[in-house]
Amino acid sequence: METKNYPVYCKTDIVVCGGGTAGAFAAISAAEQGKKVLLIEQFGSIGGSATNALVLPIMSTHIEGNPQCSYISKKVRNRIFSYGGSDESGRWFDPIILKIVLEELCLEAGVKLLYHTFISEVIREGSKMKGVLISNKAGLQIVEGNIFIDCTGDGDVSVLAGAGYTKGNPDTGKNQPISLRYIVSGIDKAALGEFFKSEIKRTGINIAINPDPANIYAAVTATGEWTLADLFKKAIANGDLAEEDRYYFQAFSIVGREDALAFNNPEFFDCVDGTDPEHLTKTQIEGRQRIFKQLKFFKKYMKGFEKAYISEIAPMVGIRESRNIEAEYILSANDIISRRKFDDAICQSNYPVDIHGKSLDFTNYSKPVDDGKPYYEIPYRSLVVRGIDNLLVAGRCLGAEFLAQSSLRVQHSVRASGEAAGIAAAYSLEKGIPPRSVDGKDVRMEMQKLGASFAE
Ligand SMILES: Cc1cc2nc3c(=O)[nH]c(=O)nc-3n(C[C@H](O)[C@H](O)[C@H](O)COP(=O)(O)OP(=O)(O)OC[C@H]3O[C@@H](n4cnc5c(N)ncnc54)[C@H](O)[C@@H]3O)c2cc1C
């Protein structure tokens, strides 16, 4: 594109594009390697889905000892726990406190943050990226850098740079369902707990429900027997809820907020393209309407919600999956199901395949390898964007097939991928070689040297 008239905002070593979980971890690790790092984010805070889409908790790795493959995760856990913003494990957290902690760690590492700024174009010179075009209140400007890390979740920068990608379920062409999450406060948890107990007794079903006021939990999905399913069916029959409301409903407690519950819904099964502005607009509008309806449902059909109110609706729509970028290695469904290991692994996980609204038949896939190590690994090469010399990708849009992405999209893997990309970008600059020539083994060794734990 013609860019000569746009002013250059700055030139820096490493440009991290998008400040979600992967972006924050990439920026911190690159800056802690002594590099000049700019992090560009469209919203006014970092954390992305984990904070602005209110996504919690951090899923377990499902590996014995729950190794996080990230030294920054330890720092985040220690800081957020010391602020009273998480449980001891750090997995259950308050999204506002996480925002503060990630921001503090970025600033302490020397990362320059640029909020309220959207990346809308890429400036390429041959096989390299020269810069990104940013748009904000100051107008259109260029940010130049030596290495770029695409942490936009949707792979915006890689696609603008011309990289290939896949998107959606290859069987249906559709993306994973998306959700607009929210928080309700002012709940009398003791009364709600007693109500849950009475529902367990009335229905004779004690599934996916915890009446303990300190740790309230409840879930309903389209399939299976659930304690609260009967209540949902009644409300649907009375016109108080939509049929879709019972396809996916999940409520859980938030550390440090005694009268609040966080909701992993409403979920959308048709309007699901996170790269389509109309879908994003529609889900925000309809989501808010459905959330308001759900509050009325709680008040009418349950106990403990008499003084309850909606205290937060996520400003960011929760996108589970959109584009996945063509990387030097594309992690396949068979890789994760067979628990494949890689020499250049930067993350390990045994989190299951997690595609909402779909039960899977694995008969046509490889069988899990019985090597005494029940987990799969993500290779560094899945972060190296194919065809562009100075671009890495991290987070939920890294190089993976749809089914593999449904497992690695959870926060611990996204954190590890960002951390690895930041270190790799710094190594690339240090050694004067492109990211594709960086040895992933060196990246993992550096992560481990700094305190990241991996399963043996
Ligand atoms: C509804 C839902 C429930 C989930 N449940 C769980 C769970 O219980 N546990 C778990 O561990 N994981 C869960 N996940 C998965 C996990 O939270 C996400 O996959 C992960 O947080 C994604 O992190 P990311 O950094 O890759 O992307 P994102 O968090 O999407 O971050 C991308 C960032 O880039 C910014 N950005 C995007 N485009 C641009 C642009 N062009 N210019 C500037 N900025 C841009 C965005 O504003 C955002 O801050 C869930 C996800 C969803 C959506």
The ligand as a MOL file (V3000), in Angstrom:
LIG
                    3D

  0  0  0     0  0            999 V3000
M  V30 BEGIN CTAB
M  V30 COUNTS 53 58 0 0 0
M  V30 BEGIN ATOM
M  V30 1 C -16.2810 -17.6560 26.0350 0
M  V30 2 C -14.9220 -18.2660 26.2460 0
M  V30 3 C -14.7360 -19.1200 27.3160 0
M  V30 4 C -13.4780 -19.6530 27.5530 0
M  V30 5 N -13.2590 -20.4150 28.6670 0
M  V30 6 C -11.9890 -20.6920 29.0480 0
M  V30 7 C -11.7210 -21.1980 30.3440 0
M  V30 8 O -12.6230 -21.4250 31.1430 0
M  V30 9 N -10.4270 -21.4130 30.6880 0
M  V30 10 C -9.3770 -21.1730 29.8260 0
M  V30 11 O -8.2260 -21.3770 30.2170 0
M  V30 12 N -9.6180 -20.6880 28.5930 0
M  V30 13 C -10.8890 -20.4110 28.1920 0
M  V30 14 N -11.1270 -19.8440 26.9720 0
M  V30 15 C -10.0060 -19.6730 26.0190 0
M  V30 16 C -9.0570 -18.5400 26.3420 0
M  V30 17 O -9.5900 -17.6340 27.2590 0
M  V30 18 C -8.6700 -17.7520 25.0800 0
M  V30 19 O -8.4350 -18.6130 24.0000 0
M  V30 20 C -7.3860 -16.9580 25.3210 0
M  V30 21 O -7.5560 -16.1000 26.4290 0
M  V30 22 C -7.0200 -16.1880 24.0620 0
M  V30 23 O -5.8990 -15.3780 24.2980 0
M  V30 24 P -5.1500 -14.6580 23.0930 0
M  V30 25 O -4.1520 -13.7620 23.7010 0
M  V30 26 O -4.6930 -15.6720 22.1030 0
M  V30 27 O -6.2790 -13.8360 22.3350 0
M  V30 28 P -7.2570 -12.6900 22.8620 0
M  V30 29 O -7.4950 -12.8330 24.3030 0
M  V30 30 O -8.4030 -12.7080 21.9230 0
M  V30 31 O -6.4250 -11.3590 22.6670 0
M  V30 32 C -6.2780 -10.6840 21.4430 0
M  V30 33 C -6.0080 -9.2280 21.7530 0
M  V30 34 O -5.6770 -8.5270 20.5720 0
M  V30 35 C -6.4350 -7.3210 20.4730 0
M  V30 36 N -6.6130 -7.0580 19.0390 0
M  V30 37 C -7.1990 -7.8830 18.1380 0
M  V30 38 N -7.1230 -7.3570 16.9100 0
M  V30 39 C -6.4650 -6.1790 17.0330 0
M  V30 40 C -6.0690 -5.1880 16.0880 0
M  V30 41 N -6.2790 -5.3390 14.7710 0
M  V30 42 N -5.4420 -4.0780 16.5640 0
M  V30 43 C -5.1930 -3.9340 17.8960 0
M  V30 44 N -5.5410 -4.8540 18.8210 0
M  V30 45 C -6.1530 -5.9720 18.3910 0
M  V30 46 C -7.7290 -7.6380 21.2110 0
M  V30 47 O -8.3770 -6.4860 21.6560 0
M  V30 48 C -7.2240 -8.5250 22.3500 0
M  V30 49 O -6.8420 -7.7820 23.4710 0
M  V30 50 C -12.3960 -19.3390 26.6800 0
M  V30 51 C -12.6010 -18.4790 25.5970 0
M  V30 52 C -13.8460 -17.9450 25.3850 0
M  V30 53 C -14.0260 -16.9780 24.2570 0
M  V30 END ATOM
M  V30 BEGIN BOND
M  V30 1 1 1 2
M  V30 2 1 2 3
M  V30 3 2 2 52
M  V30 4 2 3 4
M  V30 5 1 4 5
M  V30 6 1 4 50
M  V30 7 2 5 6
M  V30 8 1 6 7
M  V30 9 1 6 13
M  V30 10 2 7 8
M  V30 11 1 7 9
M  V30 12 1 9 10
M  V30 13 2 10 11
M  V30 14 1 10 12
M  V30 15 2 12 13
M  V30 16 1 13 14
M  V30 17 1 14 15
M  V30 18 1 14 50
M  V30 19 1 15 16
M  V30 20 1 16 17
M  V30 21 1 16 18
M  V30 22 1 18 19
M  V30 23 1 18 20
M  V30 24 1 20 21
M  V30 25 1 20 22
M  V30 26 1 22 23
M  V30 27 1 23 24
M  V30 28 2 24 25
M  V30 29 1 24 26
M  V30 30 1 24 27
M  V30 31 1 27 28
M  V30 32 2 28 29
M  V30 33 1 28 30
M  V30 34 1 28 31
M  V30 35 1 31 32
M  V30 36 1 32 33
M  V30 37 1 33 34
M  V30 38 1 33 48
M  V30 39 1 34 35
M  V30 40 1 35 36
M  V30 41 1 35 46
M  V30 42 1 36 37
M  V30 43 1 36 45
M  V30 44 2 37 38
M  V30 45 1 38 39
M  V30 46 1 39 40
M  V30 47 2 39 45
M  V30 48 1 40 41
M  V30 49 2 40 42
M  V30 50 1 42 43
M  V30 51 2 43 44
M  V30 52 1 44 45
M  V30 53 1 46 47
M  V30 54 1 46 48
M  V30 55 1 48 49
M  V30 56 2 50 51
M  V30 57 1 51 52
M  V30 58 1 52 53
M  V30 END BOND
M  V30 END CTAB
M  END
